[in-house]
Amino acid sequence: MYNEQYRLNWVPYYPYPHVYPFLRYPPVEVTRFQRSAHTSCQLMSEAQILLEKVQGDTNFAHELKDAAQKNDHSHLEMLIRSAGVTSSFHTAFTPDAIRIDLTAGNEDNCSEVTVKLCW
């Protein structure tokens, strides 16, 4: 009986829960968080411009997919830039999809927006 009660009350991860109330966290600072949100909104605007171009221009969509299938990175970059993307980006593609990672391009701002389109 004693072993059963001990087993039910035993806490395997941290046996001293009374210490938790004494932990101190630094004050919440949101300046960088808000700057990141602002940059992400700008990246999303560029992503939307690119998506609208793919959606509305059949020739552009055809050229983009063709360049990806031919592994022509320079033409692919030129097409994405011509759609209005000015931010840094990285592309990756598979037989099923293309992924475009838009980034802010600086160390201080860690914002990134990823667009994945299946074909």
Backbone bond lengths (Angstrom), bond angles and torsions (degrees), N, CA, C in turn:
res aa  C-N    CA-C-N  psi(-1)  N-CA   C-N-CA  omega(-1)  CA-C   N-CA-C  phi
1 M - - - 1.451 - - 1.537 110.60 -
2 Y 1.322 117.36 -43.13 1.461 120.18 -179.62 1.532 111.08 -62.29
3 N 1.313 117.90 -43.07 1.462 121.40 -179.59 1.517 111.39 -63.74
4 E 1.318 117.20 -37.18 1.469 120.81 179.62 1.530 110.80 -66.28
5 Q 1.319 118.30 -43.42 1.463 121.08 178.71 1.528 110.54 -65.56
6 Y 1.319 116.14 -41.28 1.459 119.89 179.26 1.529 110.63 -62.18
7 R 1.310 117.26 -42.37 1.463 121.53 -179.85 1.525 111.34 -63.23
8 L 1.311 118.27 -39.69 1.464 121.40 -178.73 1.525 112.30 -71.09
9 N 1.309 117.99 -29.78 1.462 121.38 -178.22 1.526 113.00 -93.48
10 W 1.276 117.07 -7.51 1.456 120.90 -176.26 1.520 110.56 -75.48
11 V 1.320 117.99 133.67 1.466 123.84 178.55 1.521 107.22 -107.28
12 P 1.340 118.24 110.97 1.458 119.70 -173.02 1.524 114.90 -72.91
13 Y 1.339 119.28 -24.02 1.452 120.43 -172.18 1.521 113.27 -91.35
14 Y 1.310 117.37 -45.79 1.456 120.18 -178.03 1.524 107.93 -148.25
15 P 1.318 117.10 106.11 1.459 119.72 -173.72 1.525 114.39 -79.11
16 Y 1.352 118.89 -1.75 1.462 120.77 -176.23 1.529 110.64 -122.71
17 P 1.326 117.73 72.39 1.471 118.79 -176.86 1.523 113.88 -67.83
18 H 1.318 118.31 -17.92 1.456 119.93 -178.93 1.534 112.79 -69.11
19 V 1.321 119.41 -11.23 1.460 122.17 -179.90 1.531 111.32 -79.82
20 Y 1.321 118.55 -26.14 1.461 121.72 -176.45 1.528 114.76 -55.47
21 P 1.331 120.66 -40.25 1.474 117.87 -179.15 1.530 113.91 -62.90
22 F 1.316 118.21 -14.75 1.449 120.61 -178.22 1.524 112.80 -90.97
23 L 1.334 117.85 -3.66 1.457 120.06 177.55 1.522 109.58 -70.04
24 R 1.321 115.55 138.50 1.459 120.75 179.59 1.522 108.63 -115.97
25 Y 1.303 116.63 131.94 1.452 122.26 176.89 1.517 108.65 -104.96
26 P 1.328 117.35 149.59 1.469 118.63 178.21 1.530 109.88 -67.31
27 P 1.316 117.15 157.79 1.463 119.27 178.07 1.530 110.34 -61.81
28 V 1.296 115.89 147.67 1.461 121.51 -178.24 1.521 109.21 -75.06
29 E 1.332 116.09 125.96 1.460 123.19 177.74 1.525 107.06 -121.53
30 V 1.314 118.17 124.45 1.465 121.19 -173.05 1.520 114.27 -111.97
31 T 1.318 118.80 5.99 1.464 120.65 -176.49 1.516 111.72 -59.94
32 R 1.324 117.18 -51.18 1.467 120.32 179.89 1.528 110.90 -65.44
33 F 1.325 116.44 -37.86 1.462 122.06 178.47 1.525 110.57 -60.05
34 Q 1.328 117.31 -44.70 1.456 121.60 179.58 1.521 111.72 -69.68
35 R 1.337 116.68 -37.46 1.468 120.32 176.54 1.523 110.20 -62.57
36 S 1.315 116.19 -40.70 1.459 121.17 178.32 1.525 110.68 -64.13
37 A 1.330 116.99 -41.08 1.467 120.72 177.79 1.529 110.85 -63.23
38 H 1.328 116.18 -40.60 1.470 120.29 178.36 1.528 110.92 -62.37
39 T 1.326 116.11 -45.69 1.462 120.44 179.22 1.516 110.91 -65.18
40 S 1.314 117.39 -38.21 1.466 120.86 178.18 1.524 110.90 -63.21
41 C 1.319 117.22 -37.24 1.471 120.14 176.88 1.528 110.78 -63.17
42 Q 1.324 116.48 -39.67 1.466 119.83 177.45 1.528 110.50 -65.41
43 L 1.326 116.57 -41.96 1.467 119.89 178.07 1.523 111.07 -64.47
44 M 1.317 116.68 -38.56 1.465 119.80 178.25 1.522 111.48 -65.52
45 S 1.324 116.90 -34.77 1.473 119.92 176.43 1.520 110.74 -63.31
46 E 1.330 116.53 -42.35 1.457 119.75 177.49 1.532 111.03 -66.28
47 A 1.319 116.10 -39.69 1.470 119.73 177.63 1.526 110.21 -62.48
48 Q 1.318 116.96 -40.14 1.461 120.07 179.23 1.528 111.24 -65.21
49 I 1.314 117.38 -39.71 1.467 121.01 177.12 1.523 109.92 -59.88
50 L 1.334 116.48 -45.19 1.463 120.76 178.79 1.522 111.17 -63.34
51 L 1.323 117.21 -44.31 1.463 120.54 -179.33 1.528 112.08 -64.42
52 E 1.316 116.24 -39.65 1.469 119.45 177.63 1.522 110.86 -65.48
53 K 1.321 117.05 -35.43 1.468 120.81 177.54 1.519 110.39 -65.51
54 V 1.346 116.86 -44.62 1.464 120.42 178.74 1.528 109.89 -64.05
55 Q 1.313 116.30 -42.91 1.471 120.67 -177.73 1.525 112.42 -67.17
56 G 1.320 116.03 -40.28 1.458 118.71 -171.84 1.512 116.25 -95.29
57 D 1.329 118.41 -13.08 1.457 121.26 -175.84 1.525 109.58 -122.40
58 T 1.315 116.08 102.55 1.469 121.36 -177.18 1.518 111.80 -63.04
59 N 1.334 117.05 -40.27 1.467 120.10 179.12 1.529 111.20 -63.06
60 F 1.336 116.63 -42.16 1.459 120.77 178.61 1.537 110.33 -63.20
61 A 1.318 116.77 -45.70 1.467 121.01 179.59 1.528 110.49 -60.70
62 H 1.338 116.37 -40.58 1.459 120.92 179.22 1.531 110.74 -64.45
63 E 1.336 116.38 -45.90 1.469 120.26 -179.96 1.531 111.90 -63.94
64 L 1.330 116.33 -39.86 1.460 120.81 -179.81 1.531 110.92 -63.59
65 K 1.314 116.06 -46.77 1.465 119.97 179.77 1.529 110.60 -67.15
66 D 1.304 116.57 -40.04 1.471 120.38 179.88 1.530 110.87 -63.39
67 A 1.334 116.81 -43.21 1.467 120.56 178.87 1.531 110.93 -63.22
68 A 1.322 116.37 -39.61 1.468 119.88 178.53 1.525 110.70 -66.49
69 Q 1.319 116.99 -43.82 1.466 120.23 179.82 1.523 111.80 -63.38
70 K 1.327 116.72 -32.73 1.464 121.02 179.10 1.527 112.29 -86.53
71 N 1.348 116.50 0.03 1.455 122.66 -179.84 1.535 111.36 60.17
72 D 1.313 116.20 34.12 1.461 123.21 -178.98 1.530 108.93 -92.08
73 H 1.330 116.73 84.93 1.459 121.82 -174.94 1.525 112.81 -64.16
74 S 1.309 117.85 -37.62 1.461 119.41 -177.64 1.533 111.23 -67.16
75 H 1.324 116.96 -42.21 1.469 119.75 178.07 1.527 110.31 -68.54
76 L 1.329 116.67 -37.72 1.463 121.51 178.30 1.532 110.21 -62.02
77 E 1.331 116.34 -44.12 1.462 119.93 178.45 1.523 111.01 -65.14
78 M 1.332 116.76 -41.63 1.460 120.35 178.62 1.530 110.82 -61.23
79 L 1.320 117.36 -41.01 1.470 120.71 179.35 1.526 111.36 -64.69
80 I 1.316 116.69 -44.67 1.466 119.92 -179.19 1.531 110.25 -65.06
81 R 1.324 116.44 -40.40 1.475 119.98 176.80 1.526 110.56 -64.20
82 S 1.331 116.62 -38.63 1.468 119.40 -179.17 1.525 112.26 -67.11
83 A 1.328 117.00 -22.18 1.462 120.36 177.97 1.529 111.46 -76.02
84 G 1.327 117.23 -15.64 1.454 119.88 178.21 1.514 114.95 118.83
85 V 1.317 118.08 7.16 1.465 121.13 178.50 1.523 108.41 -81.68
86 T 1.326 116.61 121.29 1.459 121.52 178.97 1.525 112.27 -110.32
87 S 1.312 118.15 -15.43 1.464 122.55 -179.61 1.522 110.60 -75.33
88 S 1.321 114.55 167.30 1.459 119.90 173.90 1.529 108.30 -69.05
89 F 1.310 115.93 146.18 1.460 118.78 178.09 1.522 109.94 -152.31
90 H 1.304 113.98 161.60 1.462 122.17 176.47 1.519 106.59 -133.32
91 T 1.326 116.44 137.88 1.461 119.95 178.97 1.521 110.13 -115.60
92 A 1.304 114.42 147.68 1.459 122.54 173.05 1.518 106.61 -143.47
93 F 1.317 116.13 141.94 1.453 118.24 -179.18 1.511 110.09 -141.99
94 T 1.323 113.43 152.98 1.456 123.06 177.50 1.523 106.25 -129.53
95 P 1.305 117.90 176.99 1.465 118.27 174.30 1.532 113.72 -62.51
96 D 1.336 116.76 -17.43 1.465 120.65 -176.93 1.524 114.74 -100.01
97 A 1.342 117.73 -25.54 1.469 118.51 -170.38 1.524 111.19 -161.25
98 I 1.339 113.51 167.67 1.461 121.56 170.54 1.525 107.05 -121.54
99 R 1.322 115.80 140.70 1.461 121.16 176.85 1.518 107.87 -122.76
100 I 1.322 115.45 130.23 1.457 121.97 179.39 1.520 107.51 -121.78
101 D 1.333 115.72 117.53 1.461 122.16 178.97 1.516 108.68 -101.07
102 L 1.317 117.01 110.46 1.459 122.75 176.99 1.519 108.17 -91.59
103 T 1.329 116.81 129.39 1.466 120.46 -179.25 1.521 110.34 -127.77
104 A 1.323 114.12 159.07 1.464 119.72 -179.08 1.520 111.04 -70.71
105 G 1.320 117.07 -29.59 1.452 119.78 173.95 1.512 115.59 91.79
106 N 1.335 118.67 2.17 1.461 119.12 176.66 1.527 109.82 -128.61
107 E 1.324 115.78 160.49 1.462 121.43 -175.27 1.522 112.18 -71.43
108 D 1.319 117.55 -35.85 1.453 120.55 -175.86 1.515 112.34 -68.02
109 N 1.315 116.51 -33.24 1.447 120.15 -175.80 1.514 109.66 -106.03
110 C 1.305 117.00 117.40 1.468 121.23 -173.20 1.525 111.86 -98.91
111 S 1.294 118.06 27.31 1.461 120.77 -177.95 1.509 111.89 -77.91
112 E 1.315 114.98 143.51 1.471 120.97 178.89 1.523 108.45 -153.71
113 V 1.311 115.36 139.97 1.465 121.74 174.86 1.515 107.59 -126.06
114 T 1.310 116.64 129.48 1.462 121.60 -179.21 1.519 109.29 -112.16
115 V 1.326 115.40 131.75 1.462 122.44 175.96 1.525 107.30 -116.24
116 K 1.310 115.89 127.31 1.470 120.12 176.46 1.523 107.51 -123.00
117 L 1.330 114.71 125.71 1.458 121.20 179.12 1.516 109.71 -121.92
118 C 1.299 116.93 127.70 1.452 121.62 178.16 1.525 109.13 -88.21
119 W 1.336 114.60 147.77 1.463 118.33 175.07 1.494 111.84 -133.29
